[in-house]
Amino acid sequence: MASTNQSPQYQKAEVMFLQAITTDEKLRWLDEMIKECPKHKSAEKMLAQLKTRRKKLLEKQDKDRKKGKSGSGKKVIKKEEMQVVIIGQTNSGKSTLLSTLTNASPEIADYDFTTKEPIVGTMDYQGMKIQIIEIPAIGSEYYDKGLANTADVILILIRDVNEIGENLLHLDRAPGRKLIVFNAENKTDTRKVESTLKSKRYNFSIVKPESKEGLENLKEKIFSNFGKIRVFTKPDTQKSKKSDRPLILEKESIVKDIARKIIKDISKIKETKIWGPSSKFPGQVVGMSHVLKDMDTIEFKTR
């Protein structure tokens, strides 16, 4: 498309269109070209060509989305016991956050809509394995609303507080706990941001992923948003220390709940001891209806 007599705005949009990778990106810049294209008679042919190209792109977009809905070629991700998804606008820093929290190595680039499919990583946190998934950006043709709707916790990554409302519109059917994560990598003073988020009573965390500032606080908040507790087991006080990895239970779980997880026949339990927040003293003997608390350690003695 010749553009020598077009405005600088048109020429810029044309360059961006030619560099665009995804259909969404192409449509965005093509719409800008149509907007900036002169409407006088000598430009009618060019305008018609732009509109024809737009129609073909819309047809391709519709075809791709129908293909995605049918499940053809779609990445299947097995949901783990604790699942988190990271959502956000393009270039919000999702891939950088995923790479700093987990063992994943997503592509990180300056151009828009880098992520084309969900990327799965595992976060090790205090002996627990937490599944974290970065999904393609909101506004991308690859955005996976299904994953957002089934996750236990949703990290809404933003660089500007004004993005929150738009992001939440895409989560209208997502029952998972929502945690606003403010990417402050380019901010020197975050006090105003923190004050704003507090005043609006958001559940939030402020991080600088590249420098890893605030990540430990974010990890703790991620776990706390699951509404679960960690309980360690102590098989034998004489021979074994407590387990390295805790069992994960719902809040208000009782001794019987954890007993059923680890002992085939709970009628063989003759004594149960507790150490930690729910005990009155270390090694307290408790019954099956004793309510457990986060970071307890439990020991069962069987017949």
N, C-alpha and C positions, 0 to 999 in steps of 0.2 A: 504494500500500500504506500504510494508516494505521499510524502507529507511535507514537501519543501515549502508549500504556501500555507501550512497550518500554523496555529498558535503554538507558543512554547509549551502550554499545558497539554495540547494534543500530542505533540512530539514526545513529551515525557511519558504520557500514558501509553503511547505506541511502543516505546522502548521497553517499558515494564511488561506490556502484553507479550512481546516477543521473548522476554526472559522468563515469563511465568511458566511454572511446571504443572500445577494442578488446574483442573477445570474451573474451580471456584476463583482462583487467582486470575485466570484468563478472562472470565466473565466480569470480574471487578474492573479490570483495566479497559476491557472492551466497552463497558457501559460509560466509562469516562471519555473514551474516544468518541462515542456517539454523541455524548453531551457537548463536547468541544468542537465537533465537526460543523463547519458552516452550513447554514440551511438554505443558501441561495441556489439557483437553478444549476449552476455549473458544478455544484458539489453533490447533486442528487444521486448520481451513479455511485459515488464513493459511499454515501450514506446508506444506499440500498445494499451495497456489498457488506458493509459493517453489520447491518441488521440481519442479513442472510447468515453471516458467520455466527452471530449471536444465537440465532434460532438453532443452528446445528450444535452449538455448544450446550444449549439447554436440553436438547434431545439426548446428547451424550451423557450429561449429568443425570438425567432421569433414568436412563438405561443402567448407568453404574450403580445408582442408589437401589434400583429394583434388584439388581444382581446381588448387592450386599444384603438386602432383606431376605433373599432366598437362602443365604448362608453359603453360596458358592464362593470358594476361595477365602472365606473369612477365617481369621485366626481363632482357634478354639482355646480358651484359657480355663483351666480347671481352678475353681474357686477354693482357696485354702480356708483354714479355720478363721483367720483374721485377714481381711482384704481391704486395702486402701486404694483409691484411685486419685490421681492428680489431674485436675482440669484447669483450664485457663485460656486466655487469648494467645494468639501467636506471639512468639518472642517474649513470653512472660518468664521464661527460665525453667520450664518444666523438666527438660532433659537434664539440665545442670543439677536441679534439685534431686532428681531420681538417681543420678550417678553418685551424688554425695551421700545419699541415704542408704543406698543398696549396692549390690554387686553388679548391677547392670551397667552397660557401656553404650548408651544411646548416642546417635549422631547429634552433634551440637554445631549449629551453624547460624549465621547472621540473617539468612533469608527467611521469609515467611513460610509457615506450614511445613517445617522440616520433617516432622513426624508423620508418617503415612499409615502406621498401624500401631496397635497397642504394644507397649514394651514392658515386660515383666521383670521385676527385680525382687530380691529378698532382703529385708532389713533384719539384722541380728540386733536384738535389744534385750539385755539382761537375761540371756539364755532362751529368748523366744524368737521364733521365725515369723515375721510379718510380711505378707505379700503386698507389694506396692506396684501399681500399674500406672504408667503414663499413657493417657489416651490422646489422640490427635486433637489439635486445638479447636476450640469453639469457632464455628464459622468455616471450618474445613469440611470438604466433602467426605472425609474419613472419620469425622467425629463419631464416637461410639456411645450413643445415649444408653444403650442396653447395659454396658458395663457400669456407667454412672448410676443407673437405677438399681443395681443389685449390690453395689459395694457397701460394706459396713461403715466405712468412714470416707469422706470426700474432702480432699485438700483443694481449696479454691485458691490457686496461686495468682496474685495480682501485683502490679507495680503502681497502681493508682486506686485509691479508695472508690473512685467513681465507677470502676469496673464491676464492683460487687453486684449491683442491681441487675445488670445485664447477664452476668454469669448465673445468678440465682434463677433467672427466667428459664434456663436450660435444665434446671434441676427440680422442676415443679412436681415430678413424680418420683423423685429419689428420696426414699425414707432414711437413708444413712445419715449419720451425724456429720454436720458440715463444719469444717474448720478453715477459717480464712487464714491464709499464709501470705504475709506481705513481704515481697522480695525487695529488700532495702539496699541492694548492692550498690545502687547509684545515688543513695541518699546519705548525706553526711549527718543530718540531724533527724532522728526518727521520733522525737518526743511529741511533735504535733500529730503524726500519724497514730501513735499509740493513744494519745488523748482522744482523737476522733473515734477510733475503733472502740475504745472503752465507753465513750458517751453514747454510742449506738448499741452498746451491750452485745457486741459480736463475740463469738468464740474465736479467738485469734492467736496467732503467733507471728513474731517478726524475725526474719532470718536474712543472712547474707550467705547464700549457698557457696559462692566461689571461695570466700574466706572461711567458710564453715562456722560463722558466728551465729549463735542461737540454735544450732542443730540439736544439741542435747536436750534443750528445753522443748523443742518441737517433737522429738522422739517420745518424751514423757507425755506430752499432750496427745499425741497420736494414740498411745496405749490407753490413756485415761478416757478417751472418747469411745472406746469399745464398750465401756461399762462392765469390764470384767475384772477378776482378781487373779493373782498369781499365788499358787500354793506349792511349796516344795515338799518332797517326801524324804523321809529318813528311815530306811529299811531296818537298820540295826545300830543302836547307839554305841555298841562296843566295837563294831567292825567297820561301819560305813559313815561317812559324812552325809549331809543332805545332798539331794540330787542337784546337778548343775543346771538342769532345765526344769522350770516349773510347769505344773499342770495349769491349764487355763480354765477357769470356771466363771459362771455368771455370779454377779453380786448377790449376796444373801444366800449363797450355797451353804449347805450343811455338811457335816462329816460324812453322812451316808452317801451324798452325791459323789464325793471323791473316792470313797470306798468302792462304789460300783464301777468306777473307772479302772481301778487297778487290781481288785481282788475278785476272783471268779465266784467264790462262795462267801459272802460277807457274814454268814452265820458262824464262821470259824474265827472271827475276830474276838479276842478275849480282852484286849485293852487298847485304848487309843490315847496318845499323848500329843500335846500341842505346845509349840514354842512360837512366840511372835505376838503381833498386835491383838489377837483375840484371846490370848491366854492371860490369866490373872498372875501367873508366875511361870517361869520356864519349866517345861515338862509336865504341865497340868494334865491330869487325867480327865477326859471328857467323854460325853456320850454321843450317840449317833445324830442327835438333834442340835448339837453345838453349831452355832453360826460362825463360819469362817470369815477371815478378813485378809485383805491384800498383804502378801509377803509372809503369811504364816508358814510354819514348817510342821508337818504331821508325821507321826510314827504309829504304825499298826503292829500289834503283836498278835499272832494267830496261834491256834491250838495245834 
